[in-house]
Amino acid sequence: MIKWLIDRSIPSKAAIENRQDFEKILKQIPSRYTFNSPWFYGAIGFSSILIFAILISFL
């Protein structure tokens, strides 16, 4: 690891700019929409009903 850092050539400004295309990188990441997932609503719905039932039982 240390040898790689010592022997490494310094990248040019153009090389750095070419690697900083963050829009391209973000497009490659698969998008996940948590709010559109039925698992999200199932967990939220179940916990809401459970909390509601616990609150009613104590009142």
C-alpha positions in Angstrom: 0.0 0.0 0.0 2.7 2.5 0.9 4.7 1.6 -2.2 1.7 2.3 -4.4 1.3 5.8 -2.8 5.0 6.6 -3.2 5.3 5.4 -6.8 2.0 6.8 -8.0 2.1 9.5 -10.6 0.3 12.8 -9.9 -2.9 13.0 -12.0 -3.3 16.0 -14.3 -6.0 18.6 -13.9 -7.8 17.2 -16.9 -7.8 13.7 -15.5 -9.2 14.9 -12.2 -12.0 16.9 -14.0 -12.9 13.8 -16.1 -13.3 11.7 -12.9 -15.6 14.3 -11.3 -18.6 13.8 -13.4 -21.0 13.2 -10.5 -24.1 13.2 -12.7 -22.8 10.2 -14.6 -22.0 8.4 -11.4 -25.5 9.1 -9.9 -27.2 7.8 -13.1 -25.4 4.5 -12.7 -26.7 3.9 -9.2 -30.1 2.1 -9.2 -32.8 4.3 -7.7 -34.9 3.0 -4.9 -38.0 4.7 -4.0 -38.7 3.8 -0.4 -42.1 5.6 -0.2 -43.4 3.7 -3.3 -42.5 0.3 -1.8 -45.3 -1.7 -0.2 -42.9 -2.8 2.5 -42.5 0.8 3.7 -46.3 1.3 4.0 -46.7 -2.1 5.6 -44.1 -1.3 8.3 -45.5 2.2 8.9 -49.1 1.0 8.8 -48.4 -1.9 11.2 -46.5 0.2 13.7 -49.2 2.9 13.6 -52.0 0.4 14.3 -49.9 -1.2 17.1 -49.2 2.2 18.7 -52.9 3.2 18.4 -54.0 -0.1 20.0 -51.5 0.3 22.9 -52.7 3.9 23.5 -56.4 2.8 23.5 -55.7 0.0 25.9 -54.1 2.4 28.4 -56.9 5.0 28.2 
